[in-house]
Amino acid sequence: MESIVREVEWSRMKAHEIKARQAENALVIVPVGSFEQHGPHLPVQVDTLLAGEVARRAAVKIAATQSVLVTPTVWCGLAEHHMSFGGTLTLDFETFQALLRCICHSLIRQGFRKILLLNGHGGNISALNVISDNLSREFETSIATTTYWLPARDAFTRVLDRQTSIGHACEAETSMLLALNPELVDMKAANSVKAPERGLYDEGGFHFWRATSYWSASGVVGAPAAANAEKGETLLEAAASAIANRITSDNMWQEALGSVER
């Protein structure tokens, strides 16, 4: 007999069902993505699609032991560095912060106290660290953030053949799209794309603003030709497992809530 997985997707639930989860002190995961160019072989929705899928998988893994909800994915982020390629939609920081503030405030007004902004786009990382700090202090609750491949860094390194982690429209992202929506991937283009296998923030510990075109004429950084669906499924599961394990380990949320309430 198959076990019944408790519903985790906010968008599929009725209002009274969501309200009941608040009484259980549910964790709310808010996936955050981006719509931006991903080279000649991947669609612009990659980061949004992957953030939402990893969030859903992580929630399913803990749903039997912890009350958890996943909101619809915030599909637009900070992608100015991709604008020259076309196909990209971007926000400025103030709008991005205001959007996330309104979403978090809506959750807090309904009584939710544990919120995770689960990111799927490299260009959002620095901003989300600042935003989570600002909102945690403002609302005196625990608003955490992580980027899905960071807790799974070691696992990703073991799976990938030509990269150590995520690049852009790379071996990892192309593999995960092949696992999720292969019809969206043009492997003929992936096999012929010209791209550096390193780049993106590879500045020896320094930070400089760089357009993606600085690193790559094709908009790709990494080795998409090395992608396959089996790797993609393993990567998705590794990311979801790493996040689920961190959420349920130790007393992370209790410690975080205590730190903002002092």
For each residue, the residues with C-beta under 8 A, 3 or more apart:
1:
2:
3: 64
4:
5: 8 60 63 64
6: 63 64
7: 12 13 17
8: 5 56 59 60 63 68 69 70
9: 12 13 56 69 70
10: 13 18 28 69 70 71 72
11: 71 72
12: 7 9
13: 7 9 10 17 18 69
14: 17 18
15: 18 19
16: 19 20
17: 7 13 14 20 21
18: 10 13 14 15 21 22 69 110
19: 15 16 22 23 110
20: 16 17 23 24
21: 17 18 24 26 67 69
22: 18 19 25 26 110 111 112
23: 19 20 111
24: 20 21 67
25: 22 67 113 114
26: 21 22 67 68 69 112 114
27: 66 67 68 69 114 115 116 247 253
28: 10 68 69 70 71 107 112 114 115 116
29: 55 58 59 68 69 70 71 115 116 118
30: 71 74 100 103 104 107 115 116 117 118
31: 48 51 52 54 55 70 71 72 73 74 118 119 120
32: 51 73 74 77 100 117 118 119 120 121 124 128
33: 45 47 48 49 50 51 52 73 74 75 76 77 119 120 121
34: 47 48 75 76 77 78 79 90 120 121 123 124
35: 44 45 47 48 75 76 79 87 88 89
36: 44 47 79 82 87 88 89 90 121 123
37: 44 82 85 86 87 88 212 219
38: 41 42 43 44 46 168 169 173 219 220
39: 42 168 169 189 190 193 195 218 219 220 224
40: 186 189 193 218 219 220
41: 38 169 174 185 186 187 188 189 190 193 220 224
42: 38 39 46 169 173 174 177 184 185 186 190 224
43: 38 46 177 184
44: 35 36 37 38 87 88 89
45: 33 35 48 49 75
46: 38 42 43 49 50 169 173 177
47: 33 34 35 36 50 51 77 120 121
48: 31 33 34 35 45 51 52 73 75 120
49: 33 45 46 52 53 177 180 181
50: 33 46 47 53 54 120 148 173 176 177 180 236
51: 31 32 33 47 48 54 55 73 118 119 120 121 148
52: 31 33 48 49 55 56 70 72 73 120
53: 49 50 56 57 176 180 236
54: 31 50 51 57 58 118 120 148 236 239 240 243
55: 29 31 51 52 58 59 70 73 118 148
56: 8 9 52 53 59 60 70
57: 53 54 60 61 236 237 239 240
58: 29 54 55 61 62 118 239 240 241 243 244 247
59: 8 29 55 56 62 63 68 69 70
60: 5 8 56 57 63 240
61: 57 58 240 241 244
62: 58 59 65 66 68 244 247 248
63: 5 6 8 59 60 66 67 68
64: 3 5 6
65: 62 248
66: 27 62 63 247 248
67: 21 24 25 26 27 63
68: 8 26 27 28 29 59 62 63 247
69: 8 9 10 13 18 21 26 27 28 29 59
70: 8 9 10 28 29 31 52 55 56 59
71: 10 11 28 29 30 31 103
72: 10 11 31 52
73: 31 32 33 48 51 52 55
74: 30 31 32 33 77 99 100 103
75: 33 34 35 45 48
76: 33 34 35 89 90 91
77: 32 33 34 47 74 90 91 96 121 123 124 127
78: 34 90 91 92 93 96 121 123 124 127
79: 34 35 36 82 83 88 89 90 121 123
80: 83 90 123
81: 123 209 210 211 212
82: 36 37 79 85 88 90 123 211 212 219
83: 79 80 88 90 211
84: 211 212 213
85: 37 82 88 212 213 219
86: 37
87: 35 36 37 44
88: 35 36 37 44 79 82 83 85
89: 35 36 44 76 79
90: 34 36 76 77 78 79 80 82 83
91: 76 77 78 95 96 99
92: 78 95 96
93: 78 96 97 127
94: 97 98
95: 91 92 98 99
96: 77 78 91 92 93 99 100 124 127 131
97: 93 94 100 101 127 130 131 134
98: 94 95 101 102
99: 74 91 95 96 102 103
100: 30 32 74 96 97 103 104 117 128 131 135
101: 97 98 104 105 131 135 138
102: 98 99 105 106
103: 30 71 74 99 100 106 107
104: 30 100 101 107 108 115 135 139 143
105: 101 102 108 109 139
106: 102 103 109 110
107: 28 30 103 104 110 112 115
108: 104 105 111 112 113 115 139 141
109: 105 106
110: 18 19 22 106 107
111: 22 23 108
112: 22 26 28 107 108 115
113: 25 108 141 142 257
114: 25 26 27 28 141 142 253 257
115: 27 28 29 30 104 107 108 112 141 142 143 144
116: 27 28 29 30 143 144 145 146 247
117: 30 32 100 128 131 132 143 144 145
118: 29 30 31 32 51 54 55 58 145 146 147 148 243
119: 31 32 33 51 124 125 128 145 146 147 148
120: 31 32 33 34 47 48 50 51 52 54 147 148
121: 32 33 34 36 47 51 77 78 79 124 125 147
122: 125 147 166 168 200 201
123: 34 36 77 78 79 80 81 82 127
124: 32 34 77 78 96 119 121 127 128 147
125: 119 121 122 128 129 147
126: 129 130
127: 77 78 93 96 97 123 124 130 131
128: 32 100 117 119 124 125 131 132 145 147
129: 125 126 132 133 145
130: 97 126 127 133 134
131: 96 97 100 101 117 127 128 134 135 145
132: 117 128 129 135 136 143 144 145
133: 129 130 136 137
134: 97 130 131 137 138
135: 100 101 104 131 132 138 139 143
136: 132 133 139 140 141 142 143 256 260
137: 133 134 140 260
138: 101 134 135
139: 104 105 108 135 136 143
140: 136 137 260 261
141: 108 113 114 115 136 257 260
142: 113 114 115 136 253 256 257 260
143: 104 115 116 117 132 135 136 139
144: 115 116 117 132 252 256
145: 116 117 118 119 128 129 131 132
146: 116 118 119 150 151 243 246
147: 118 119 120 121 122 124 125 128 150
148: 50 51 54 55 118 119 120 151 152 239 243
149: 152 153 156 165 166 172 239
150: 146 147 153
151: 146 148 239 242 243 245 246
152: 148 149 155 156 235 238 239 241 242 243
153: 149 150 156 157 165
154: 157 158
155: 152 158 159 235 238 239 241 242
156: 149 152 153 159 160 164 165 166 172 235 238 239
157: 153 154 160 164 165
158: 154 155
159: 155 156 231 234 235 238
160: 156 157 163 164 165 171 172 226 231 235
161: 171 223 226
162: 171 197 222 223 226
163: 160 166 167 170 171 172 197 222 223 226
164: 156 157 160
165: 149 153 156 157 160 172
166: 122 149 156 163 170 172 173 222
167: 163 170 171 172 173 197 198 199 200 220 221 222 223
168: 38 39 122 173 200 212 216 219 220 221 222
169: 38 39 41 42 46 173 174 195 219 220 221 222 224
170: 163 166 167 173 174 195 220 221 222 223 224 227
171: 160 161 162 163 167 174 175 222 223 224 226 227 231
172: 149 156 160 163 165 166 167 175 176 222 227 231 235
173: 38 42 46 50 166 167 168 169 170 176 177 222 224
174: 41 42 169 170 171 177 178 185 190 224 227 232
175: 171 172 178 179 227 228 229 230 231 232 235
176: 50 53 172 173 179 180 232 235 236
177: 42 43 46 49 50 173 174 180 181 182 184 185 232
178: 174 175 182 185 187 227 228 229 232
179: 175 176 182 229 230 231 232 233 235 236
180: 49 50 53 176 177 232 236
181: 49 177 184 185
182: 177 178 179 185 229
183:
184: 42 43 177 181
185: 41 42 174 177 178 181 182 190 227
186: 40 41 42 189 190
187: 41 178 190 191 227
188: 41 191 192
189: 39 40 41 186 192 193
190: 39 41 42 174 185 186 187 193 224 225 227
191: 187 188 224 225
192: 188 189
193: 39 40 41 189 190 218 220 224 225
194: 217 218
195: 39 169 170 216 218 220 221 222 223 224
196: 199 215 216 221
197: 162 163 167 221 222 223
198: 167 202 221
199: 167 196 202 215 216 221
200: 122 167 168 212 215 221
201: 122 207
202: 198 199
203: 206 207 208
204:
205:
206: 203
207: 201 203
208: 203
209: 81
210: 81 214 215
211: 81 82 83 84 214
212: 37 81 82 84 85 168 200 215 216 219 221
213: 84 85 216 217 219
214: 210 211
215: 196 199 200 210 212 221
216: 168 195 196 199 212 213 219 220 221
217: 194 213
218: 39 40 193 194 195
219: 37 38 39 40 82 85 168 169 212 213 216
220: 38 39 40 41 167 168 169 170 193 195 216 224
221: 167 168 169 170 195 196 197 198 199 200 212 215 216
222: 162 163 166 167 168 169 170 171 172 173 195 197
223: 161 162 163 167 170 171 195 197 226 227
224: 39 41 42 169 170 171 173 174 190 191 193 195 220 227
225: 190 191 193
226: 160 161 162 163 171 223
227: 170 171 172 174 175 178 185 187 190 223 224 231 232
228: 175 178 231 232
229: 175 178 179 182 232 233
230: 175 179 233 234
231: 159 160 171 172 175 179 227 228 234 235
232: 174 175 176 177 178 179 180 227 228 229 235 236
233: 179 229 230 236 237
234: 159 230 231 237 238
235: 152 155 156 159 160 172 175 176 179 231 232 238 239
236: 50 53 54 57 176 179 180 232 233 239 240
237: 57 233 234 240 241
238: 152 155 156 159 234 235 241 242
239: 54 57 58 148 149 151 152 155 156 235 236 242 243
240: 54 57 58 60 61 236 237 243 244
241: 58 61 152 155 237 238 244 245
242: 151 152 155 238 239 245 246
243: 54 58 118 146 148 151 152 239 240 246 247
244: 58 61 62 240 241 247 248
245: 151 241 242 248 249
246: 146 151 242 243 249 252
247: 27 58 62 66 68 116 243 244 252
248: 62 65 66 244 245
249: 245 246 252
250: 255
251: 254 255
252: 144 246 247 249 255 256
253: 27 114 142 256 257
254: 251 257 258
255: 250 251 252 258 259
256: 136 142 144 252 253 259 260
257: 113 114 141 142 253 254 260 261
258: 254 255 261 262
259: 255 256 262
260: 136 137 140 141 142 256 257
261: 140 257 258
262: 258 259
